[in-house]
């Protein structure tokens, strides 16, 4: 892994796996989308937060999270990209490099292999739309 500043991060390609933070604390793993540059000199980026539930709005997300906790059902993960919008010039980014990604993929492959499927092909619990 490597740590880069915001300027360097914005130049990285879409699909970069990273954790945003500050020395020396980093948040959740995220997936970088496009970088956005403004004529006024500002800069931003979009990203996917894969640990959030798919929903049309925050109210539906909260309802789904409550239902998941209460009943054990599952919903798919969010696949919509959102905008960072923080413009923190002093932010740093822990960026996963090729060897790190291969290691991460091995963990994901193992998790997939270990998943127990019910008769409908969904993970343990009841899959919702």
C-alpha positions as CSV (number, residue, x, y, z in Angstrom):
1,X,0.0,0.0,0.0
2,X,1.0,3.6,-0.4
3,X,-0.1,6.9,1.1
4,X,-0.7,9.8,-1.3
5,X,-1.9,13.3,-0.9
6,X,-5.1,14.7,-2.5
7,X,-3.4,16.1,-5.6
8,X,-1.8,12.7,-6.4
9,X,-5.0,10.8,-5.5
10,X,-7.1,12.9,-8.0
11,X,-4.8,11.8,-10.8
12,X,-5.3,8.0,-10.0
13,X,-7.6,6.0,-12.3
14,X,-11.2,5.1,-11.7
15,X,-11.5,1.8,-9.8
16,X,-8.6,2.6,-7.4
17,X,-9.3,0.9,-4.0
18,X,-8.5,3.3,-1.2
19,X,-9.2,4.5,2.3
20,X,-9.4,8.2,2.9
21,X,-8.0,9.6,6.1
22,X,-5.6,11.8,8.0
23,X,-2.3,10.9,9.6
24,X,-2.6,8.2,10.9
25,X,-6.2,7.2,10.8
26,X,-8.1,5.9,7.8
27,X,-11.8,5.3,7.1
28,X,-13.6,2.6,5.2
29,X,-12.4,1.0,2.0
30,X,-13.9,2.8,-1.0
31,X,-13.7,2.6,-4.8
32,X,-12.7,5.7,-6.7
33,X,-14.7,7.0,-9.6
34,X,-14.1,10.1,-11.7
35,X,-12.1,13.1,-10.5
36,X,-13.9,16.4,-11.0
37,X,-12.1,19.6,-11.7
38,X,-13.7,23.1,-11.6
39,X,-12.7,26.2,-13.5
40,X,-12.7,28.0,-10.2
41,X,-9.8,25.9,-9.1
42,X,-11.7,23.5,-6.8
43,X,-11.4,19.7,-7.2
44,X,-13.5,16.8,-6.1
45,X,-14.1,13.1,-6.8
46,X,-16.8,10.5,-6.8
47,X,-16.5,7.2,-5.0
48,X,-18.5,4.0,-4.1
49,X,-18.9,3.1,-0.5
50,X,-19.5,-0.7,-0.8
51,X,-20.6,-1.2,2.9
52,X,-23.9,0.6,2.4
53,X,-27.3,-0.9,1.6
54,X,-28.9,-0.2,-1.8
55,X,-31.9,2.1,-1.4
56,X,-33.6,5.0,-3.2
57,X,-33.1,7.4,-0.3
58,X,-31.8,7.7,3.3
59,X,-35.2,6.9,4.7
60,X,-35.5,3.7,2.8
61,X,-31.9,2.8,3.8
62,X,-32.7,3.3,7.5
63,X,-35.9,1.1,7.1
64,X,-33.9,-1.6,5.4
65,X,-31.2,-1.5,8.0
66,X,-33.8,-1.8,10.7
67,X,-35.4,-4.8,8.9
68,X,-32.1,-6.5,8.4
69,X,-31.4,-6.3,12.1
70,X,-34.9,-7.3,13.2
71,X,-35.4,-10.2,10.7
72,X,-32.0,-11.3,9.4
73,X,-33.0,-10.5,5.8
74,X,-30.5,-9.1,3.4
75,X,-30.5,-6.4,0.7
76,X,-27.9,-5.9,-2.0
77,X,-25.0,-3.5,-1.5
78,X,-25.2,0.0,-2.9
79,X,-23.7,0.4,-6.3
80,X,-24.3,4.1,-6.9
81,X,-21.3,6.5,-6.7
82,X,-21.5,9.6,-4.5
83,X,-19.5,12.8,-4.4
84,X,-16.9,13.4,-1.7
85,X,-17.5,17.1,-1.6
86,X,-15.2,17.8,1.3
87,X,-12.4,19.6,-0.5
88,X,-9.9,18.7,2.2
89,X,-6.5,19.7,0.8
90,X,-4.8,18.0,3.7
91,X,-6.6,14.7,3.3
92,X,-4.4,11.6,2.7
93,X,-5.3,8.4,1.0
94,X,-4.2,4.8,1.7
95,X,-4.1,3.3,-1.8
96,X,-4.0,-0.4,-2.4
97,X,-1.4,-1.5,-4.9
98,X,-1.5,-4.6,-7.2
99,X,-0.1,-7.1,-4.6
100,X,-2.5,-5.7,-2.0
101,X,-5.4,-6.1,-4.4
102,X,-4.4,-9.7,-5.1
103,X,-4.3,-10.4,-1.4
104,X,-7.7,-8.8,-0.9
105,X,-9.1,-10.8,-3.8
106,X,-8.0,-14.0,-2.1
107,X,-9.9,-13.0,1.0
108,X,-13.0,-12.2,-1.1
109,X,-12.7,-15.5,-3.0
110,X,-12.4,-17.3,0.3
111,X,-15.5,-15.5,1.7
112,X,-17.5,-16.4,-1.4
113,X,-16.5,-20.0,-1.1
114,X,-17.5,-20.0,2.6
115,X,-20.9,-18.5,1.9
116,X,-23.7,-21.0,2.7
117,X,-26.5,-20.7,0.2
118,X,-30.1,-21.6,0.8
119,X,-32.4,-23.2,-1.9
120,X,-33.0,-19.8,-3.5
121,X,-29.3,-19.1,-4.0
122,X,-29.2,-16.2,-1.5
123,X,-26.9,-15.9,1.5
124,X,-28.1,-17.1,4.9
125,X,-31.3,-15.2,5.7
126,X,-34.0,-14.0,3.4
127,X,-32.8,-12.0,0.4
128,X,-34.9,-9.0,-0.5
129,X,-35.2,-7.2,-3.9
